[in-house]
Amino acid sequence: MAGTIWTYPYNGYHDRIDPEGLLVEGSPDLDAVIASRWSSAAKLGEGEPLVARGFDPIFLPGRKLQRHHLDRVSATRP
């Protein structure tokens, strides 16, 4: 399962090394999470759901992720 999970974009706080040995930078704040998801959504086909992994709000300072943040990524994509 660890290899399969890398098919989904990573949105965790901490940096990780992917199975190819490449550094995947973490998202240090909510704006970075949204920017990362927007970038991933732009690569998907029409109607494809956007799936991400690793998000843990305990590490992010300040405001919490809410629906209007996700709507900045896409108001129509599941």
All heavy atoms as a GROMACS GRO file, in nm:
protein
  611
    1MET      N    1   0.082  -0.120   0.000
    1MET     CA    2   0.000   0.000   0.000
    1MET      C    3   0.087   0.127   0.000
    1MET      O    4   0.048   0.228  -0.056
    1MET     CB    5  -0.092   0.000   0.120
    1MET     CG    6  -0.181   0.119   0.122
    1MET     SD    7  -0.307   0.099   0.247
    1MET     CE    8  -0.370   0.262   0.251
    2ALA      N    9   0.203   0.122   0.061
    2ALA     CA   10   0.288   0.241   0.069
    2ALA      C   11   0.324   0.293  -0.069
    2ALA      O   12   0.330   0.414  -0.091
    2ALA     CB   13   0.413   0.212   0.150
    3GLY      N   14   0.349   0.204  -0.166
    3GLY     CA   15   0.382   0.247  -0.301
    3GLY      C   16   0.261   0.302  -0.373
    3GLY      O   17   0.271   0.400  -0.448
    4THR      N   18   0.145   0.243  -0.352
    4THR     CA   19   0.023   0.288  -0.418
    4THR      C   20  -0.019   0.426  -0.371
    4THR      O   21  -0.067   0.507  -0.450
    4THR     CB   22  -0.092   0.188  -0.392
    4THR    OG1   23  -0.052   0.061  -0.442
    4THR    CG2   24  -0.219   0.232  -0.460
    5ILE      N   25   0.001   0.455  -0.246
    5ILE     CA   26  -0.042   0.584  -0.191
    5ILE      C   27   0.030   0.701  -0.258
    5ILE      O   28  -0.021   0.812  -0.263
    5ILE     CB   29  -0.026   0.587  -0.038
    5ILE    CG1   30  -0.111   0.696   0.023
    5ILE    CG2   31   0.116   0.610   0.004
    5ILE    CD1   32  -0.219   0.648   0.108
    6TRP      N   33   0.147   0.676  -0.315
    6TRP     CA   34   0.222   0.782  -0.381
    6TRP      C   35   0.161   0.822  -0.516
    6TRP      O   36   0.206   0.919  -0.577
    6TRP     CB   37   0.368   0.744  -0.398
    6TRP     CG   38   0.443   0.767  -0.270
    6TRP    CD1   39   0.470   0.674  -0.174
    6TRP    CD2   40   0.495   0.891  -0.222
    6TRP    NE1   41   0.536   0.734  -0.069
    6TRP    CE2   42   0.553   0.868  -0.097
    6TRP    CE3   43   0.498   1.020  -0.274
    6TRP    CZ2   44   0.614   0.967  -0.022
    6TRP    CZ3   45   0.558   1.119  -0.200
    6TRP    CH2   46   0.615   1.093  -0.075
    7THR      N   47   0.059   0.752  -0.562
    7THR     CA   48  -0.010   0.795  -0.683
    7THR      C   49  -0.096   0.919  -0.656
    7THR      O   50  -0.136   0.987  -0.749
    7THR     CB   51  -0.098   0.684  -0.743
    7THR    OG1   52  -0.197   0.646  -0.648
    7THR    CG2   53  -0.014   0.563  -0.782
    8TYR      N   54  -0.122   0.946  -0.528
    8TYR     CA   55  -0.201   1.064  -0.489
    8TYR      C   56  -0.108   1.175  -0.442
    8TYR      O   57  -0.007   1.148  -0.377
    8TYR     CB   58  -0.299   1.029  -0.377
    8TYR     CG   59  -0.395   0.921  -0.416
    8TYR    CD1   60  -0.388   0.795  -0.359
    8TYR    CD2   61  -0.492   0.944  -0.513
    8TYR    CE1   62  -0.476   0.695  -0.396
    8TYR    CE2   63  -0.581   0.844  -0.551
    8TYR     CZ   64  -0.572   0.720  -0.491
    8TYR     OH   65  -0.658   0.621  -0.528
    9PRO      N   66  -0.140   1.300  -0.471
    9PRO     CA   67  -0.056   1.412  -0.428
    9PRO      C   68  -0.042   1.417  -0.276
    9PRO      O   69  -0.138   1.391  -0.203
    9PRO     CB   70  -0.128   1.535  -0.480
    9PRO     CG   71  -0.219   1.486  -0.587
    9PRO     CD   72  -0.255   1.346  -0.550
   10TYR      N   73   0.074   1.452  -0.230
   10TYR     CA   74   0.104   1.463  -0.087
   10TYR      C   75   0.075   1.604  -0.040
   10TYR      O   76   0.117   1.701  -0.101
   10TYR     CB   77   0.250   1.428  -0.062
   10TYR     CG   78   0.293   1.447   0.080
   10TYR    CD1   79   0.240   1.368   0.181
   10TYR    CD2   80   0.386   1.543   0.114
   10TYR    CE1   81   0.279   1.385   0.313
   10TYR    CE2   82   0.428   1.560   0.245
   10TYR     CZ   83   0.373   1.481   0.344
   10TYR     OH   84   0.412   1.498   0.475
   11ASN      N   85   0.004   1.616   0.072
   11ASN     CA   86  -0.030   1.746   0.130
   11ASN      C   87   0.004   1.756   0.277
   11ASN      O   88  -0.058   1.831   0.350
   11ASN     CB   89  -0.177   1.777   0.112
   11ASN     CG   90  -0.201   1.898   0.027
   11ASN    OD1   91  -0.301   1.905  -0.039
   11ASN    ND2   92  -0.110   1.993   0.026
   12GLY      N   93   0.102   1.678   0.320
   12GLY     CA   94   0.141   1.681   0.461
   12GLY      C   95   0.229   1.799   0.494
   12GLY      O   96   0.279   1.870   0.407
   13TYR      N   97   0.251   1.818   0.620
   13TYR     CA   98   0.332   1.929   0.669
   13TYR      C   99   0.481   1.902   0.650
   13TYR      O  100   0.557   1.990   0.612
   13TYR     CB  101   0.301   1.951   0.817
   13TYR     CG  102   0.382   2.059   0.882
   13TYR    CD1  103   0.349   2.193   0.863
   13TYR    CD2  104   0.492   2.029   0.960
   13TYR    CE1  105   0.424   2.294   0.922
   13TYR    CE2  106   0.567   2.128   1.020
   13TYR     CZ  107   0.533   2.260   1.000
   13TYR     OH  108   0.607   2.359   1.058
   14HIS      N  109   0.524   1.780   0.679
   14HIS     CA  110   0.666   1.745   0.676
   14HIS      C  111   0.711   1.704   0.536
   14HIS      O  112   0.635   1.644   0.461
   14HIS     CB  113   0.694   1.630   0.774
   14HIS     CG  114   0.658   1.664   0.915
   14HIS    ND1  115   0.735   1.748   0.992
   14HIS    CD2  116   0.555   1.629   0.992
   14HIS    CE1  117   0.681   1.761   1.111
   14HIS    NE2  118   0.570   1.690   1.114
   15ASP      N  119   0.835   1.736   0.504
   15ASP     CA  120   0.894   1.690   0.378
   15ASP      C  121   0.901   1.537   0.380
   15ASP      O  122   0.917   1.476   0.486
   15ASP     CB  123   1.036   1.744   0.361
   15ASP     CG  124   1.040   1.895   0.344
   15ASP    OD1  125   0.934   1.956   0.322
   15ASP    OD2  126   1.152   1.950   0.352
   16ARG      N  127   0.890   1.477   0.262
   16ARG     CA  128   0.898   1.331   0.248
   16ARG      C  129   0.987   1.297   0.129
   16ARG      O  130   1.005   1.379   0.039
   16ARG     CB  131   0.760   1.270   0.224
   16ARG     CG  132   0.663   1.286   0.337
   16ARG     CD  133   0.694   1.185   0.446
   16ARG     NE  134   0.591   1.188   0.548
   16ARG     CZ  135   0.615   1.219   0.674
   16ARG    NH1  136   0.735   1.248   0.714
   16ARG    NH2  137   0.518   1.219   0.762
   17ILE      N  138   1.036   1.176   0.127
   17ILE     CA  139   1.111   1.124   0.013
   17ILE      C  140   1.021   1.022  -0.056
   17ILE      O  141   0.971   0.929   0.008
   17ILE     CB  142   1.242   1.057   0.059
   17ILE    CG1  143   1.330   1.154   0.137
   17ILE    CG2  144   1.316   0.998  -0.062
   17ILE    CD1  145   1.380   1.273   0.057
   18ASP      N  146   0.998   1.041  -0.186
   18ASP     CA  147   0.909   0.949  -0.259
   18ASP      C  148   0.983   0.820  -0.294
   18ASP      O  149   1.103   0.808  -0.271
   18ASP     CB  150   0.848   1.018  -0.381
   18ASP     CG  151   0.943   1.036  -0.497
   18ASP    OD1  152   1.057   0.988  -0.493
   18ASP    OD2  153   0.902   1.100  -0.596
   19PRO      N  154   0.912   0.720  -0.348
   19PRO     CA  155   0.976   0.592  -0.381
   19PRO      C  156   1.090   0.602  -0.482
   19PRO      O  157   1.175   0.514  -0.489
   19PRO     CB  158   0.861   0.508  -0.438
   19PRO     CG  159   0.738   0.564  -0.375
   19PRO     CD  160   0.766   0.711  -0.364
   20GLU      N  161   1.093   0.710  -0.560
   20GLU     CA  162   1.201   0.732  -0.656
   20GLU      C  163   1.322   0.801  -0.593
   20GLU      O  164   1.422   0.827  -0.659
   20GLU     CB  165   1.151   0.816  -0.774
   20GLU     CG  166   1.031   0.756  -0.846
   20GLU     CD  167   1.066   0.627  -0.918
   20GLU    OE1  168   1.177   0.618  -0.972
   20GLU    OE2  169   0.983   0.535  -0.915
   21GLY      N  170   1.310   0.836  -0.464
   21GLY     CA  171   1.418   0.903  -0.393
   21GLY      C  172   1.417   1.054  -0.405
   21GLY      O  173   1.512   1.120  -0.365
   22LEU      N  174   1.308   1.111  -0.458
   22LEU     CA  175   1.298   1.256  -0.475
   22LEU      C  176   1.232   1.321  -0.354
   22LEU      O  177   1.138   1.265  -0.296
   22LEU     CB  178   1.218   1.289  -0.601
   22LEU     CG  179   1.276   1.236  -0.732
   22LEU    CD1  180   1.180   1.263  -0.846
   22LEU    CD2  181   1.412   1.298  -0.760
   23LEU      N  182   1.278   1.438  -0.320
   23LEU     CA  183   1.220   1.514  -0.210
   23LEU      C  184   1.084   1.570  -0.252
   23LEU      O  185   1.072   1.635  -0.356
   23LEU     CB  186   1.313   1.629  -0.170
   23LEU     CG  187   1.257   1.725  -0.065
   23LEU    CD1  188   1.246   1.655   0.070
   23LEU    CD2  189   1.347   1.847  -0.053
   24VAL      N  190   0.984   1.548  -0.169
   24VAL     CA  191   0.852   1.608  -0.187
   24VAL      C  192   0.835   1.702  -0.068
   24VAL      O  193   0.828   1.659   0.046
   24VAL     CB  194   0.740   1.502  -0.190
   24VAL    CG1  195   0.605   1.568  -0.202
   24VAL    CG2  196   0.763   1.404  -0.302
   25GLU      N  197   0.831   1.832  -0.097
   25GLU     CA  198   0.824   1.930   0.010
   25GLU      C  199   0.687   1.931   0.075
   25GLU      O  200   0.585   1.914   0.010
   25GLU     CB  201   0.856   2.069  -0.044
   25GLU     CG  202   1.000   2.083  -0.088
   25GLU     CD  203   1.036   2.223  -0.130
   25GLU    OE1  204   0.956   2.317  -0.106
   25GLU    OE2  205   1.142   2.239  -0.191
   26GLY      N  206   0.687   1.952   0.206
   26GLY     CA  207   0.564   1.962   0.282
   26GLY      C  208   0.496   2.096   0.259
   26GLY      O  209   0.552   2.186   0.198
   27SER      N  210   0.375   2.106   0.309
   27SER     CA  211   0.297   2.230   0.299
   27SER      C  212   0.295   2.297   0.436
   27SER      O  213   0.226   2.250   0.527
   27SER     CB  214   0.154   2.198   0.254
   27SER     OG  215   0.155   2.137   0.127
   28PRO      N  216   0.372   2.406   0.454
   28PRO     CA  217   0.388   2.466   0.587
   28PRO      C  218   0.270   2.550   0.635
   28PRO      O  219   0.263   2.586   0.752
   28PRO     CB  220   0.512   2.552   0.571
   28PRO     CG  221   0.511   2.591   0.426
   28PRO     CD  222   0.455   2.471   0.354
   29ASP      N  223   0.177   2.583   0.545
   29ASP     CA  224   0.061   2.662   0.586
   29ASP      C  225  -0.056   2.635   0.491
   29ASP      O  226  -0.041   2.565   0.392
   29ASP     CB  227   0.094   2.812   0.589
   29ASP     CG  228   0.148   2.865   0.458
   29ASP    OD1  229   0.098   2.823   0.350
   29ASP    OD2  230   0.238   2.950   0.461
   30LEU      N  231  -0.170   2.689   0.526
   30LEU     CA  232  -0.292   2.664   0.450
   30LEU      C  233  -0.283   2.715   0.306
   30LEU      O  234  -0.332   2.649   0.214
   30LEU     CB  235  -0.411   2.728   0.521
   30LEU     CG  236  -0.549   2.684   0.479
   30LEU    CD1  237  -0.563   2.533   0.478
   30LEU    CD2  238  -0.654   2.745   0.569
   31ASP      N  239  -0.217   2.827   0.285
   31ASP     CA  240  -0.202   2.879   0.148
   31ASP      C  241  -0.122   2.782   0.061
   31ASP      O  242  -0.152   2.764  -0.057
   31ASP     CB  243  -0.136   3.016   0.149
   31ASP     CG  244  -0.227   3.124   0.206
   31ASP    OD1  245  -0.351   3.110   0.192
   31ASP    OD2  246  -0.176   3.221   0.263
   32ALA      N  247  -0.021   2.718   0.119
   32ALA     CA  248   0.059   2.620   0.044
   32ALA      C  249  -0.025   2.496   0.011
   32ALA      O  250  -0.012   2.440  -0.098
   32ALA     CB  251   0.182   2.580   0.124
   33VAL      N  252  -0.110   2.455   0.102
   33VAL     CA  253  -0.200   2.341   0.077
   33VAL      C  254  -0.290   2.373  -0.040
   33VAL      O  255  -0.305   2.293  -0.134
   33VAL     CB  256  -0.284   2.308   0.203
   33VAL    CG1  257  -0.392   2.207   0.170
   33VAL    CG2  258  -0.195   2.256   0.315
   34ILE      N  259  -0.351   2.491  -0.040
   34ILE     CA  260  -0.444   2.530  -0.147
   34ILE      C  261  -0.370   2.541  -0.280
   34ILE      O  262  -0.419   2.494  -0.383
   34ILE     CB  263  -0.515   2.662  -0.109
   34ILE    CG1  264  -0.607   2.636   0.010
   34ILE    CG2  265  -0.594   2.717  -0.227
   34ILE    CD1  266  -0.657   2.761   0.077
   35ALA      N  267  -0.254   2.602  -0.280
   35ALA     CA  268  -0.176   2.615  -0.405
   35ALA      C  269  -0.139   2.478  -0.461
   35ALA      O  270  -0.148   2.455  -0.582
   35ALA     CB  271  -0.052   2.698  -0.380
   36SER      N  272  -0.102   2.388  -0.374
   36SER     CA  273  -0.064   2.254  -0.417
   36SER      C  274  -0.184   2.180  -0.476
   36SER      O  275  -0.172   2.113  -0.578
   36SER     CB  276  -0.008   2.177  -0.297
   36SER     OG  277   0.024   2.045  -0.333
   37ARG      N  278  -0.298   2.191  -0.415
   37ARG     CA  279  -0.419   2.124  -0.465
   37ARG      C  280  -0.464   2.186  -0.595
   37ARG      O  281  -0.508   2.117  -0.685
   37ARG     CB  282  -0.534   2.131  -0.364
   37ARG     CG  283  -0.520   2.049  -0.240
   37ARG     CD  284  -0.480   1.903  -0.265
   37ARG     NE  285  -0.336   1.892  -0.259
   37ARG     CZ  286  -0.258   1.839  -0.353
   37ARG    NH1  287  -0.305   1.786  -0.460
   37ARG    NH2  288  -0.128   1.836  -0.341
   38TRP      N  289  -0.451   2.319  -0.610
   38TRP     CA  290  -0.490   2.385  -0.734
   38TRP      C  291  -0.403   2.333  -0.848
   38TRP      O  292  -0.452   2.304  -0.957
   38TRP     CB  293  -0.477   2.536  -0.719
   38TRP     CG  294  -0.537   2.610  -0.833
   38TRP    CD1  295  -0.666   2.651  -0.844
   38TRP    CD2  296  -0.471   2.648  -0.954
   38TRP    NE1  297  -0.684   2.714  -0.964
   38TRP    CE2  298  -0.566   2.713  -1.034
   38TRP    CE3  299  -0.342   2.634  -1.002
   38TRP    CZ2  300  -0.537   2.764  -1.160
   38TRP    CZ3  301  -0.312   2.684  -1.127
   38TRP    CH2  302  -0.408   2.749  -1.204
   39SER      N  303  -0.276   2.320  -0.822
   39SER     CA  304  -0.183   2.268  -0.923
   39SER      C  305  -0.219   2.125  -0.963
   39SER      O  306  -0.218   2.090  -1.080
   39SER     CB  307  -0.040   2.273  -0.868
   39SER     OG  308   0.049   2.213  -0.957
   40SER      N  309  -0.254   2.043  -0.867
   40SER     CA  310  -0.293   1.904  -0.895
   40SER      C  311  -0.425   1.897  -0.970
   40SER      O  312  -0.440   1.816  -1.062
   40SER     CB  313  -0.306   1.825  -0.765
   40SER     OG  314  -0.182   1.812  -0.702
   41ALA      N  315  -0.520   1.981  -0.935
   41ALA     CA  316  -0.651   1.981  -1.000
   41ALA      C  317  -0.640   2.019  -1.147
   41ALA      O  318  -0.711   1.965  -1.232
   41ALA     CB  319  -0.746   2.076  -0.928
   42ALA      N  320  -0.546   2.107  -1.178
   42ALA     CA  321  -0.529   2.152  -1.316
   42ALA      C  322  -0.481   2.040  -1.408
   42ALA      O  323  -0.499   2.047  -1.529
   42ALA     CB  324  -0.431   2.269  -1.320
   43LYS      N  325  -0.423   1.935  -1.352
   43LYS     CA  326  -0.370   1.824  -1.430
   43LYS      C  327  -0.472   1.712  -1.453
   43LYS      O  328  -0.444   1.620  -1.528
   43LYS     CB  329  -0.248   1.766  -1.360
   43LYS     CG  330  -0.134   1.864  -1.345
   43LYS     CD  331  -0.022   1.807  -1.261
   43LYS     CE  332   0.083   1.912  -1.233
   43LYS     NZ  333   0.185   1.864  -1.140
   44LEU      N  334  -0.586   1.720  -1.389
   44LEU     CA  335  -0.687   1.614  -1.398
   44LEU      C  336  -0.783   1.635  -1.514
   44LEU      O  337  -0.807   1.748  -1.555
   44LEU     CB  338  -0.768   1.606  -1.268
   44LEU     CG  339  -0.690   1.566  -1.144
   44LEU    CD1  340  -0.779   1.579  -1.021
   44LEU    CD2  341  -0.635   1.426  -1.156
   45GLY      N  342  -0.839   1.526  -1.562
   45GLY     CA  343  -0.940   1.534  -1.666
   45GLY      C  344  -1.074   1.579  -1.608
   45GLY      O  345  -1.096   1.577  -1.487
   46GLU      N  346  -1.162   1.620  -1.696
   46GLU     CA  347  -1.296   1.666  -1.657
   46GLU      C  348  -1.368   1.557  -1.577
   46GLU      O  349  -1.373   1.442  -1.617
   46GLU     CB  350  -1.378   1.700  -1.781
   46GLU     CG  351  -1.514   1.759  -1.752
   46GLU     CD  352  -1.506   1.895  -1.685
   46GLU    OE1  353  -1.412   1.969  -1.714
   46GLU    OE2  354  -1.595   1.926  -1.604
   47GLY      N  355  -1.419   1.594  -1.460
   47GLY     CA  356  -1.496   1.502  -1.378
   47GLY      C  357  -1.415   1.411  -1.287
   47GLY      O  358  -1.471   1.342  -1.204
   48GLU      N  359  -1.283   1.409  -1.303
   48GLU     CA  360  -1.201   1.325  -1.215
   48GLU      C  361  -1.196   1.388  -1.076
   48GLU      O  362  -1.176   1.508  -1.062
   48GLU     CB  363  -1.057   1.315  -1.268
   48GLU     CG  364  -1.038   1.221  -1.383
   48GLU     CD  365  -0.891   1.206  -1.415
   48GLU    OE1  366  -0.820   1.142  -1.337
   48GLU    OE2  367  -0.850   1.262  -1.518
   49PRO      N  368  -1.212   1.306  -0.972
   49PRO     CA  369  -1.204   1.361  -0.836
   49PRO      C  370  -1.060   1.395  -0.799
   49PRO      O  371  -0.965   1.332  -0.847
   49PRO     CB  372  -1.257   1.248  -0.748
   49PRO     CG  373  -1.232   1.124  -0.826
   49PRO     CD  374  -1.243   1.164  -0.972
   50LEU      N  375  -1.045   1.493  -0.716
   50LEU     CA  376  -0.914   1.532  -0.666
   50LEU      C  377  -0.893   1.465  -0.531
   50LEU      O  378  -0.966   1.490  -0.436
   50LEU     CB  379  -0.905   1.684  -0.651
   50LEU     CG  380  -0.778   1.738  -0.588
   50LEU    CD1  381  -0.656   1.697  -0.669
   50LEU    CD2  382  -0.784   1.888  -0.576
   51VAL      N  383  -0.796   1.378  -0.525
   51VAL     CA  384  -0.765   1.306  -0.402
   51VAL      C  385  -0.624   1.348  -0.359
   51VAL      O  386  -0.534   1.355  -0.441
   51VAL     CB  387  -0.770   1.153  -0.425
   51VAL    CG1  388  -0.732   1.078  -0.298
   51VAL    CG2  389  -0.907   1.111  -0.475
   52ALA      N  390  -0.609   1.377  -0.232
   52ALA     CA  391  -0.478   1.410  -0.177
   52ALA      C  392  -0.463   1.333  -0.046
   52ALA      O  393  -0.558   1.276   0.004
   52ALA     CB  394  -0.466   1.560  -0.153
   53ARG      N  395  -0.341   1.334   0.005
   53ARG     CA  396  -0.317   1.259   0.129
   53ARG      C  397  -0.219   1.334   0.217
   53ARG      O  398  -0.149   1.424   0.172
   53ARG     CB  399  -0.261   1.122   0.096
   53ARG     CG  400  -0.127   1.133   0.030
   53ARG     CD  401  -0.071   0.999  -0.013
   53ARG     NE  402   0.057   1.020  -0.076
   53ARG     CZ  403   0.170   1.041  -0.010
   53ARG    NH1  404   0.171   1.042   0.119
   53ARG    NH2  405   0.283   1.061  -0.076
   54GLY      N  406  -0.218   1.297   0.344
   54GLY     CA  407  -0.120   1.349   0.437
   54GLY      C  408  -0.160   1.474   0.513
   54GLY      O  409  -0.089   1.516   0.603
   55PHE      N  410  -0.272   1.535   0.478
   55PHE     CA  411  -0.312   1.659   0.544
   55PHE      C  412  -0.343   1.633   0.692
   55PHE      O  413  -0.419   1.542   0.725
   55PHE     CB  414  -0.435   1.720   0.476
   55PHE     CG  415  -0.484   1.845   0.541
   55PHE    CD1  416  -0.416   1.963   0.524
   55PHE    CD2  417  -0.595   1.844   0.621
   55PHE    CE1  418  -0.459   2.080   0.584
   55PHE    CE2  419  -0.641   1.960   0.682
   55PHE     CZ  420  -0.572   2.078   0.664
   56ASP      N  421  -0.283   1.710   0.780
   56ASP     CA  422  -0.310   1.701   0.924
   56ASP      C  423  -0.313   1.842   0.979
   56ASP      O  424  -0.209   1.908   0.992
   56ASP     CB  425  -0.202   1.618   0.993
   56ASP     CG  426  -0.238   1.588   1.138
   56ASP    OD1  427  -0.330   1.651   1.193
   56ASP    OD2  428  -0.172   1.500   1.197
   57PRO      N  429  -0.432   1.893   1.012
   57PRO     CA  430  -0.445   2.033   1.052
   57PRO      C  431  -0.374   2.067   1.183
   57PRO      O  432  -0.350   2.184   1.211
   57PRO     CB  433  -0.596   2.052   1.065
   57PRO     CG  434  -0.651   1.916   1.087
   57PRO     CD  435  -0.559   1.823   1.012
   58ILE      N  436  -0.334   1.968   1.260
   58ILE     CA  437  -0.268   1.997   1.386
   58ILE      C  438  -0.136   2.072   1.367
   58ILE      O  439  -0.091   2.146   1.453
   58ILE     CB  440  -0.246   1.867   1.468
   58ILE    CG1  441  -0.214   1.900   1.612
   58ILE    CG2  442  -0.139   1.781   1.407
   58ILE    CD1  443  -0.218   1.783   1.706
   59PHE      N  444  -0.073   2.055   1.251
   59PHE     CA  445   0.056   2.120   1.224
   59PHE      C  446   0.042   2.260   1.166
   59PHE      O  447   0.140   2.334   1.163
   59PHE     CB  448   0.138   2.035   1.127
   59PHE     CG  449   0.181   1.904   1.185
   59PHE    CD1  450   0.125   1.786   1.140
   59PHE    CD2  451   0.275   1.898   1.286
   59PHE    CE1  452   0.164   1.664   1.194
   59PHE    CE2  453   0.315   1.777   1.340
   59PHE     CZ  454   0.259   1.660   1.294
   60LEU      N  455  -0.073   2.296   1.117
   60LEU     CA  456  -0.089   2.426   1.050
   60LEU      C  457  -0.132   2.534   1.148
   60LEU      O  458  -0.230   2.518   1.220
   60LEU     CB  459  -0.191   2.415   0.937
   60LEU     CG  460  -0.156   2.316   0.826
   60LEU    CD1  461  -0.264   2.318   0.720
   60LEU    CD2  462  -0.021   2.346   0.766
   61PRO      N  463  -0.060   2.645   1.150
   61PRO     CA  464  -0.095   2.754   1.240
   61PRO      C  465  -0.215   2.834   1.189
   61PRO      O  466  -0.244   2.835   1.070
   61PRO     CB  467   0.031   2.842   1.239
   61PRO     CG  468   0.090   2.818   1.103
   61PRO     CD  469   0.058   2.674   1.070
   62GLY      N  470  -0.283   2.901   1.279
   62GLY     CA  471  -0.388   2.994   1.240
   62GLY      C  472  -0.518   2.929   1.197
   62GLY      O  473  -0.562   2.831   1.256
   63ARG      N  474  -0.575   2.983   1.093
   63ARG     CA  475  -0.707   2.941   1.046
   63ARG      C  476  -0.710   2.794   1.007
   63ARG      O  477  -0.610   2.735   0.971
   63ARG     CB  478  -0.752   3.028   0.930
   63ARG     CG  479  -0.654   3.026   0.817
   63ARG     CD  480  -0.666   3.144   0.725
   63ARG     NE  481  -0.549   3.136   0.639
   63ARG     CZ  482  -0.547   3.159   0.512
   63ARG    NH1  483  -0.655   3.199   0.452
   63ARG    NH2  484  -0.438   3.148   0.443
   64LYS      N  485  -0.828   2.735   1.014
   64LYS     CA  486  -0.848   2.594   0.981
   64LYS      C  487  -0.907   2.580   0.842
   64LYS      O  488  -0.978   2.667   0.793
   64LYS     CB  489  -0.941   2.528   1.084
   64LYS     CG  490  -0.886   2.532   1.225
   64LYS     CD  491  -0.754   2.459   1.234
   64LYS     CE  492  -0.694   2.466   1.372
   64LYS     NZ  493  -0.555   2.435   1.376
   65LEU      N  494  -0.879   2.467   0.778
   65LEU     CA  495  -0.930   2.439   0.645
   65LEU      C  496  -1.082   2.428   0.650
   65LEU      O  497  -1.138   2.355   0.732
   65LEU     CB  498  -0.869   2.309   0.592
   65LEU     CG  499  -0.911   2.269   0.451
   65LEU    CD1  500  -0.852   2.366   0.350
   65LEU    CD2  501  -0.865   2.128   0.420
   66GLN      N  502  -1.148   2.501   0.561
   66GLN     CA  503  -1.294   2.499   0.552
   66GLN      C  504  -1.335   2.486   0.406
   66GLN      O  505  -1.253   2.493   0.316
   66GLN     CB  506  -1.352   2.627   0.613
   66GLN     CG  507  -1.321   2.638   0.760
   66GLN     CD  508  -1.372   2.767   0.819
   66GLN    OE1  509  -1.437   2.848   0.753
   66GLN    NE2  510  -1.342   2.789   0.946
   67ARG      N  511  -1.464   2.467   0.386
   67ARG     CA  512  -1.516   2.444   0.251
   67ARG      C  513  -1.480   2.557   0.155
   67ARG      O  514  -1.448   2.532   0.039
   67ARG     CB  515  -1.668   2.425   0.257
   67ARG     CG  516  -1.723   2.380   0.123
   67ARG     CD  517  -1.868   2.350   0.133
   67ARG     NE  518  -1.940   2.471   0.101
   67ARG     CZ  519  -2.067   2.492   0.129
   67ARG    NH1  520  -2.136   2.402   0.193
   67ARG    NH2  521  -2.125   2.603   0.095
   68HIS      N  522  -1.485   2.680   0.200
   68HIS     CA  523  -1.454   2.791   0.108
   68HIS      C  524  -1.308   2.787   0.062
   68HIS      O  525  -1.276   2.833  -0.046
   68HIS     CB  526  -1.492   2.927   0.169
   68HIS     CG  527  -1.405   2.973   0.280
   68HIS    ND1  528  -1.428   2.940   0.411
   68HIS    CD2  529  -1.294   3.050   0.278
   68HIS    CE1  530  -1.336   2.996   0.487
   68HIS    NE2  531  -1.253   3.062   0.410
   69HIS      N  532  -1.219   2.729   0.142
   69HIS     CA  533  -1.081   2.710   0.098
   69HIS      C  534  -1.076   2.610  -0.017
   69HIS      O  535  -1.006   2.630  -0.117
   69HIS     CB  536  -0.992   2.661   0.212
   69HIS     CG  537  -0.979   2.758   0.323
   69HIS    ND1  538  -1.022   2.731   0.450
   69HIS    CD2  539  -0.928   2.883   0.325
   69HIS    CE1  540  -0.997   2.835   0.528
   69HIS    NE2  541  -0.941   2.929   0.454
   70LEU      N  542  -1.148   2.499  -0.001
   70LEU     CA  543  -1.151   2.397  -0.106
   70LEU      C  544  -1.218   2.450  -0.232
   70LEU      O  545  -1.180   2.411  -0.342
   70LEU     CB  546  -1.222   2.272  -0.056
   70LEU     CG  547  -1.154   2.202   0.063
   70LEU    CD1  548  -1.236   2.085   0.110
   70LEU    CD2  549  -1.013   2.160   0.027
   71ASP      N  550  -1.316   2.537  -0.217
   71ASP     CA  551  -1.382   2.596  -0.333
   71ASP      C  552  -1.287   2.685  -0.412
   71ASP      O  553  -1.307   2.708  -0.532
   71ASP     CB  554  -1.506   2.675  -0.293
   71ASP     CG  555  -1.623   2.586  -0.258
   71ASP    OD1  556  -1.618   2.465  -0.288
   71ASP    OD2  557  -1.719   2.636  -0.197
   72ARG      N  558  -1.181   2.734  -0.350
   72ARG     CA  559  -1.078   2.810  -0.423
   72ARG      C  560  -1.002   2.718  -0.518
   72ARG      O  561  -0.952   2.762  -0.621
   72ARG     CB  562  -0.981   2.877  -0.327
   72ARG     CG  563  -1.041   2.995  -0.257
   72ARG     CD  564  -0.953   3.058  -0.153
   72ARG     NE  565  -0.812   3.069  -0.185
   72ARG     CZ  566  -0.718   3.090  -0.093
   72ARG    NH1  567  -0.750   3.101   0.033
   72ARG    NH2  568  -0.591   3.101  -0.130
   73VAL      N  569  -0.995   2.590  -0.483
   73VAL     CA  570  -0.932   2.492  -0.570
   73VAL      C  571  -1.026   2.456  -0.683
   73VAL      O  572  -0.991   2.460  -0.800
   73VAL     CB  573  -0.892   2.365  -0.491
   73VAL    CG1  574  -0.835   2.258  -0.583
   73VAL    CG2  575  -0.793   2.400  -0.380
   74SER      N  576  -1.150   2.418  -0.648
   74SER     CA  577  -1.252   2.387  -0.747
   74SER      C  578  -1.388   2.385  -0.678
   74SER      O  579  -1.405   2.317  -0.577
   74SER     CB  580  -1.226   2.250  -0.812
   74SER     OG  581  -1.334   2.217  -0.897
   75ALA      N  582  -1.482   2.456  -0.736
   75ALA     CA  583  -1.617   2.458  -0.680
   75ALA      C  584  -1.702   2.344  -0.736
   75ALA      O  585  -1.813   2.320  -0.690
   75ALA     CB  586  -1.685   2.592  -0.713
   76THR      N  587  -1.650   2.271  -0.834
   76THR     CA  588  -1.729   2.164  -0.897
   76THR      C  589  -1.666   2.026  -0.888
   76THR      O  590  -1.736   1.927  -0.900
   76THR     CB  591  -1.749   2.196  -1.046
   76THR    OG1  592  -1.622   2.205  -1.110
   76THR    CG2  593  -1.827   2.325  -1.064
   77ARG      N  594  -1.537   2.016  -0.866
   77ARG     CA  595  -1.469   1.886  -0.864
   77ARG      C  596  -1.484   1.820  -0.728
   77ARG      O  597  -1.458   1.882  -0.626
   77ARG     CB  598  -1.321   1.906  -0.896
   77ARG     CG  599  -1.243   1.777  -0.906
   77ARG     CD  600  -1.098   1.803  -0.939
   77ARG     NE  601  -1.080   1.879  -1.060
   77ARG     CZ  602  -1.083   1.828  -1.182
   77ARG    NH1  603  -1.108   1.700  -1.201
   77ARG    NH2  604  -1.064   1.905  -1.286
   78PRO      N  605  -1.523   1.692  -0.728
   78PRO     CA  606  -1.531   1.623  -0.597
   78PRO      C  607  -1.393   1.598  -0.539
   78PRO      O  608  -1.294   1.594  -0.609
   78PRO     CB  609  -1.599   1.489  -0.630
   78PRO     CG  610  -1.593   1.475  -0.778
   78PRO     CD  611  -1.564   1.609  -0.837
   0.00000   0.00000   0.00000
